[in-house]
């Protein structure tokens, strides 16, 4: 136990209060709990806690915003608990000098570890001018996204280099823009360059600019991306595709914070925050000699790994709503999704991730005949689209149908013969399909099925299938 310490809990849910009290009883000498902003302020008027643990949504106000006007020592650590698990919450928590931010439901071991660390050292005073409340295009409350939000919030008070990792379509540029918008350089420009889209021979001129006459076609001086991003953020997308020869010069710039234009000899200051991103396995590129190890470590100061959409399926409904609203703002028809259609979207693996989902929602908004999108609408769009993950394979649809059927049967009856039931359903459908194709010719049907004709006759009788009218 940390002797002599006082913890103030601000939480209006009695059940959560009891759990936290029982969890932390051995971590402090005094544990005080209040249930509102008014009670908290009254207690703080006469007392000084060593740690504040606060909920965000309280009966009479916001637990984060209201702390700015409370009698709290700037060095008092604050742990924020919230079911409002968004980037906005994480950023606002950081803005008040929060020591930690834990989304509900939280892990009690993680809370205990945070409390111990907070009580062992007083938090540094923090600036209270956090960026304006905004989701910055980030949607979702899945646990995997909470880690992303917390990292972004902790980057708000520094200029460290960031490397964003994740599959194509997971939203790496959206995260980069959020880091910029919540950081120290948010009043400066955000300049992005896709390293995979620039010809190898032009990459240095694009990054650092060039002087008139530096090479054939250079008819005038041109500012590079480092110069354009001065005072702000430079986003190097698909950094894993950068040619090895250009990596050497970028490393020198990151080491010295100086560069010169192509064809120039004047040293210019690199006044930017660098955020890089890639869908590639950077450590494999380093091991294969395709990416400089020293440059990798320069860029990978703070890694942010984005989860694929299949690992945050609980966010799909919110993302769909976000894309519908964005489409409506752009003039697309308003749409609602039938529960079955939403369930279908939540089961799909989304190889193209969030980008693919947004594309599908836009197409559905245009192509659906009714205001309510159906399962058939979703399947039609996924079959017809020519990019992203491509059409849904029949085997995938069958697997999903089996999954739905089995889940419903087990939930409804708990019967132990669902294998036999499903086998009969699938086999009957297959036999009928083949018999229709061969117009009832059992010999040909048996050949196509790869079974003995007598076996076919036996199964037709057991499944009560008339071969002349399948």
C-alpha positions in Angstrom: 0.0 0.0 0.0 1.1 3.5 -0.8 1.0 5.0 2.7 -0.9 8.3 3.5 -2.3 8.7 0.0 -5.8 9.9 -0.7 -7.8 8.9 -3.8 -10.9 10.8 -4.9 -13.3 8.9 -7.1 -15.9 10.8 -9.0 -18.4 8.3 -10.3 -22.3 8.3 -10.2 -22.7 4.5 -10.7 -22.9 2.8 -7.3 -21.9 -0.6 -8.7 -18.8 0.7 -10.4 -17.9 2.7 -7.3 -18.1 -0.4 -5.1 -15.9 -2.4 -7.5 -13.3 0.3 -7.7 -13.4 0.8 -3.9 -12.8 -2.9 -3.3 -10.1 -3.0 -5.9 -8.1 -0.1 -4.6 -8.7 -0.5 -0.8 -5.1 -1.6 -0.3 -3.6 1.1 -2.6 -4.3 4.1 -0.4 -4.9 5.3 3.1 -8.1 7.2 2.3 -10.6 6.5 -0.4 -13.3 9.1 -1.0 -16.1 8.8 -3.5 -18.6 11.4 -4.8 -21.2 11.2 -7.5 -21.4 14.6 -9.1 -19.5 17.7 -10.2 -21.0 19.7 -7.4 -20.0 17.1 -4.7 -16.5 16.9 -6.2 -16.0 20.7 -6.1 -17.3 20.9 -2.6 -14.9 18.3 -1.4 -12.0 19.8 -3.3 -12.7 23.2 -1.7 -11.5 21.8 1.6 -9.3 18.9 0.7 -6.4 17.9 -1.5 -6.3 14.4 -3.1 -3.2 12.7 -4.3 -5.1 11.2 -7.2 -8.4 11.9 -8.9 -10.3 9.1 -10.8 -13.2 10.6 -12.7 -16.0 9.5 -15.0 -16.8 11.9 -17.9 -20.6 11.9 -18.0 -21.9 13.0 -14.6 -25.4 14.0 -13.6 -24.6 17.7 -13.5 -21.8 18.1 -16.0 -18.7 16.9 -17.8 -16.1 15.3 -15.6 -13.2 16.4 -17.8 -14.2 20.0 -18.9 -15.4 21.0 -15.4 -12.0 20.2 -13.9 -10.6 23.3 -15.5 -12.5 25.5 -13.0 -12.1 23.2 -10.0 -9.7 23.7 -7.1 -7.2 21.1 -8.3 -3.4 21.3 -8.0 -1.9 21.2 -11.6 0.4 18.4 -10.4 -2.4 16.2 -9.2 -2.6 13.1 -11.5 -6.0 12.4 -13.0 -7.2 9.0 -14.4 -10.2 9.4 -16.7 -12.8 6.6 -17.0 -15.3 6.8 -19.8 -17.8 4.8 -21.8 -17.7 7.7 -24.4 -14.8 5.9 -26.0 -13.8 8.3 -28.8 -10.7 10.2 -29.9 -12.4 13.4 -28.6 -12.5 11.9 -25.1 -8.9 10.7 -25.2 -7.7 14.1 -26.4 -9.7 16.1 -23.8 -8.4 13.8 -21.1 -4.8 14.5 -22.2 -5.7 18.2 -22.4 -6.4 18.4 -18.6 -3.1 16.8 -17.8 -4.6 13.4 -17.3 -2.2 10.7 -16.2 -4.1 8.0 -17.9 -7.3 7.3 -19.8 -9.2 4.0 -19.5 -12.2 3.2 -21.6 -15.1 1.4 -20.0 -15.3 -1.5 -19.4 -11.8 -1.3 -18.0 -9.5 -4.0 -16.8 -9.1 -3.9 -13.0 -5.5 -4.9 -13.2 -4.8 -2.1 -15.6 -6.5 0.4 -13.3 -4.5 -0.8 -10.3 -1.3 -0.5 -12.2 -2.2 3.0 -13.4 -3.1 4.0 -9.8 0.2 2.7 -8.4 2.2 4.5 -11.1 0.3 7.7 -10.7 0.7 7.7 -6.9 4.4 7.1 -7.2 5.1 10.2 -9.2 3.2 13.4 -9.5 2.0 14.3 -13.0 3.7 17.2 -14.8 1.6 20.3 -15.2 0.0 20.3 -18.6 -1.2 22.9 -21.0 -5.0 23.2 -21.0 -5.4 24.4 -24.6 -6.3 21.0 -26.1 -7.5 21.0 -29.7 -11.2 21.6 -30.3 -13.4 18.6 -29.7 -13.7 16.6 -32.9 -13.5 13.0 -34.0 -11.2 14.0 -36.8 -12.8 11.4 -39.1 -12.0 8.5 -36.8 -15.1 6.4 -36.0 -15.4 3.4 -33.7 -15.2 2.3 -30.1 -13.7 -1.2 -30.5 -10.9 -2.0 -28.0 -8.4 -2.0 -30.8 -9.3 1.6 -31.7 -9.1 2.7 -28.1 -5.4 2.0 -28.1 -5.1 4.1 -31.2 -7.0 7.0 -29.6 -4.9 6.9 -26.5 -1.6 7.0 -28.5 -2.9 9.9 -30.6 -3.8 11.8 -27.4 -0.4 11.2 -25.9 1.3 12.6 -29.1 -0.5 15.9 -28.7 2.2 17.5 -26.5 5.3 16.5 -28.5 6.7 16.5 -32.0 8.1 12.9 -32.1 8.2 11.0 -35.4 5.4 8.5 -35.9 5.2 5.4 -38.0 1.6 4.3 -38.8 1.3 0.6 -39.7 -1.7 -1.2 -41.1 -3.3 -2.9 -44.1 -4.3 -0.9 -47.1 -7.6 0.8 -46.5 -7.4 0.9 -42.7 -7.3 4.7 -42.6 -3.6 5.6 -42.1 -3.9 9.0 -43.6 -7.0 9.8 -41.5 -4.9 8.9 -38.4 -2.0 11.0 -39.6 -4.4 14.0 -40.1 -5.8 13.4 -36.6 -2.3 13.4 -35.1 -1.6 16.7 -36.9 -5.0 18.3 -35.9 -4.5 17.5 -32.2 -0.8 18.3 -32.0 1.4 21.3 -31.4 1.6 22.1 -35.1 -2.1 22.0 -35.9 -2.1 25.7 -37.0 0.5 24.8 -39.7 0.0 22.9 -43.0 -0.5 19.2 -43.4 1.3 18.0 -46.6 1.1 14.5 -47.8 3.2 12.6 -50.4 2.7 9.1 -51.6 6.1 7.6 -52.1 4.8 4.7 -54.2 3.3 7.2 -56.7 6.4 9.2 -57.5 8.9 8.1 -60.2 12.2 7.1 -58.6 14.2 9.8 -60.4 11.8 12.6 -59.1 11.5 11.6 -55.5 14.3 13.9 -54.2 13.0 16.9 -56.2 9.5 16.3 -54.9 10.7 16.1 -51.3 13.4 18.8 -51.2 12.5 21.0 -54.2 14.8 22.0 -57.0 16.4 25.1 -58.5 16.0 26.4 -62.0 18.1 24.4 -64.4 18.8 21.6 -61.9 17.8 19.0 -64.5 16.1 18.9 -67.9 12.7 20.4 -67.6 13.4 22.4 -64.5 12.4 25.7 -66.0 11.9 27.4 -62.6 12.6 26.9 -58.9 10.1 24.6 -57.2 9.5 24.2 -53.5 9.6 20.7 -52.2 7.3 19.0 -49.7 9.6 19.8 -46.8 9.4 23.5 -47.6 5.7 23.4 -48.2 5.1 21.7 -44.8 7.3 24.2 -42.8 5.7 24.7 -39.4 3.4 21.8 -39.9 3.4 18.1 -40.6 4.9 16.1 -43.5 3.1 12.8 -44.1 5.2 10.2 -46.0 2.7 7.7 -47.2 3.8 4.2 -48.3 7.3 4.9 -47.0 8.1 1.2 -47.5 8.1 1.8 -51.3 10.8 4.5 -51.1 13.9 3.7 -53.2 16.9 2.8 -51.2 19.0 5.7 -52.7 16.4 8.3 -51.7 16.4 6.8 -48.2 20.0 7.8 -47.6 19.2 11.5 -48.1 16.0 11.4 -46.1 18.0 9.9 -43.2 20.5 12.8 -43.3 17.7 15.3 -43.2 16.1 13.6 -40.2 19.5 13.5 -38.4 20.5 17.1 -39.1 17.1 18.8 -39.6 18.6 20.5 -42.6 18.4 19.9 -46.4 19.1 21.6 -49.6 17.2 21.7 -52.9 18.3 19.7 -55.9 20.8 21.9 -57.6 21.1 24.2 -54.7 23.8 24.7 -52.1 22.0 26.7 -49.4 21.1 24.8 -46.2 17.4 25.0 -45.3 15.9 24.1 -42.0 13.5 21.1 -41.9 10.9 22.6 -39.7 8.3 19.7 -39.8 6.9 16.9 -37.9 7.4 13.7 -39.9 4.7 11.0 -39.9 5.2 8.0 -42.1 2.9 5.1 -43.0 3.1 1.8 -44.8 1.1 -1.4 -45.3 4.3 -3.4 -45.6 6.2 -5.4 -43.0 9.0 -2.9 -42.3 11.2 -5.3 -40.4 11.1 -7.8 -43.3 12.1 -5.0 -45.6 15.0 -4.2 -43.3 16.1 -7.8 -43.1 16.0 -8.1 -46.9 18.1 -5.0 -47.3 15.4 -3.0 -49.0 15.0 -0.5 -46.2 17.7 1.2 -44.2 17.7 0.0 -40.6 18.9 3.4 -39.2 16.1 5.2 -41.1 13.5 2.7 -39.9 14.4 3.5 -36.3 14.4 7.3 -37.0 10.8 6.9 -38.3 9.6 4.3 -35.8 9.9 6.5 -32.7 6.2 6.1 -31.9 4.5 3.2 -33.8 0.7 3.3 -34.3 -0.8 0.0 -35.6 -4.2 0.2 -37.1 -6.5 -2.9 -36.8 -8.1 -4.4 -39.9 -11.8 -3.9 -40.1 -12.4 -7.7 -39.6 -10.9 -7.2 -36.1 -13.3 -4.4 -35.2 -16.6 -5.7 -36.5 -18.5 -4.0 -33.7 -17.6 -0.6 -35.3 -19.1 -1.5 -38.7 -22.6 -0.1 -37.9 -21.1 3.2 -36.7 -18.9 3.4 -39.8 -21.9 2.7 -42.0 -23.8 5.5 -40.3 -20.8 7.8 -40.8 -20.6 7.0 -44.5 -24.3 7.5 -45.0 -24.1 10.9 -43.3 -21.1 11.8 -45.4 -22.9 10.7 -48.6 -26.0 12.7 -47.6 -23.9 15.8 -47.1 -22.5 15.3 -50.6 -25.9 15.0 -52.2 -26.3 11.2 -52.2 -29.7 9.7 -51.2 -30.4 9.0 -47.5 -30.4 5.3 -46.7 -31.2 3.0 -43.8 -30.0 -0.6 -43.5 -32.3 -3.5 -42.7 -31.0 -5.4 -39.7 -30.2 -8.5 -41.8 -28.2 -6.3 -44.3 -26.2 -4.8 -41.4 -25.6 -8.3 -40.0 -24.3 -9.3 -43.4 -21.9 -6.4 -43.5 -20.7 -7.2 -40.0 -19.9 -10.8 -41.1 -18.0 -9.9 -44.2 -14.2 -10.0 -43.9 -13.6 -6.6 -45.8 -10.2 -7.3 -47.4 -10.2 -3.7 -48.5 -11.0 -2.6 -44.9 -12.7 0.8 -44.1 -12.0 2.2 -47.6 -13.9 -0.8 -49.1 -16.8 -0.4 -46.7 -17.1 3.3 -47.6 -17.1 2.5 -51.3 -19.8 -0.1 -50.8 -22.0 2.2 -48.7 -21.7 4.9 -51.4 -22.7 2.4 -54.1 -25.6 1.2 -52.1 -26.8 4.8 -51.6 -26.9 5.3 -55.3 -28.1 1.8 -56.6 -30.6 0.7 -53.9 -34.2 1.3 -55.2 -35.7 1.7 -51.8 -34.7 3.8 -48.8 -34.0 0.6 -46.8 -31.0 -1.4 -48.0 -31.7 -5.1 -48.1 -29.4 -8.2 -48.0 -30.0 -8.6 -51.7 -28.8 -5.1 -52.4 -25.6 -5.7 -50.4 -24.9 -9.0 -52.2 -25.6 -7.5 -55.6 -23.2 -4.6 -55.1 -20.5 -6.8 -53.7 -20.8 -9.2 -56.7 -20.9 -6.4 -59.3 -18.1 -4.2 -58.0 -14.8 -4.5 -59.8 -12.3 -3.3 -57.2 -11.4 -3.8 -53.6 -12.0 -7.3 -52.4 -13.9 -8.3 -55.6 -17.1 -10.3 -55.6 -18.0 -12.6 -52.7 -17.1 -16.2 -53.5 -20.1 -18.7 -53.4 -18.1 -20.7 -50.8 -17.9 -17.7 -48.6 -21.7 -17.1 -48.8 -22.3 -20.8 -48.0 -20.0 -20.6 -45.0 -21.9 -17.6 -43.7 -25.3 -19.2 -44.3 -24.1 -22.3 -42.3 -22.7 -20.1 -39.5 -26.1 -18.3 -39.2 -28.1 -21.5 -39.4 -26.0 -23.3 -36.8 -26.0 -20.3 -34.4 -29.8 -20.0 -34.6 -30.3 -23.7 -34.1 -28.1 -24.0 -31.1 -29.6 -20.9 -29.5 -33.2 -22.0 -30.2 -33.1 -25.8 -29.4 -29.7 -26.8 -28.1 -30.3 -30.1 -30.0 -27.3 -32.4 -30.5 -28.1 -33.5 -34.1 -27.5 -30.3 -36.0 -24.7 -32.0 -38.1 -27.2 -34.5 -39.4 -29.8 -31.9 -40.0 -27.4 -29.6 -41.9 -26.0 -32.5 -43.9 -29.6 -33.4 -45.1 -30.4 -29.8 -46.0 -27.2 -29.3 -48.0 -27.3 -32.7 -49.7 -30.9 -32.3 -50.7 -30.2 -29.0 -52.3 -27.2 -30.4 -54.2 -29.0 -33.4 -55.5 -32.0 -31.3 -56.7 -29.6 -28.9 -58.4 -27.8 -31.7 -60.3 -30.9 -33.6 -61.2 -32.4 -30.4 -62.7 -29.3 -29.9 -64.7 -29.4 -33.4 -66.1 -33.2 -33.5 -66.5 -33.6 -36.3 -64.1 -31.1 -38.7 -65.6 -29.9 -40.6 -62.5 -26.9 -42.3 -64.3 -25.6 -38.9 -65.4 -26.4 -37.3 -62.0 -24.4 -40.1 -60.2 -21.5 -39.5 -62.6 -21.4 -35.8 -62.0 -21.7 -36.3 -58.2 -18.9 -38.9 -58.3 -21.0 -41.5 -56.5 -22.5 -44.9 -57.2 -25.9 -45.0 -58.9 -27.3 -47.2 -56.2 -26.0 -44.8 -53.5 -27.8 -42.0 -55.3 -31.1 -43.9 -55.4 -30.8 -44.7 -51.7 -30.2 -41.1 -50.8 -33.1 -39.9 -53.0 -35.4 -42.2 -51.1 -34.1 -41.2 -47.7 -34.4 -37.5 -48.5 -37.8 -38.0 -50.2 -36.8 -36.5 -53.5 -38.6 -37.4 -56.7 -35.9 -37.6 -59.4 -38.5 -36.7 -62.1 -39.6 -33.5 -60.3 -36.5 -32.4 -58.2 
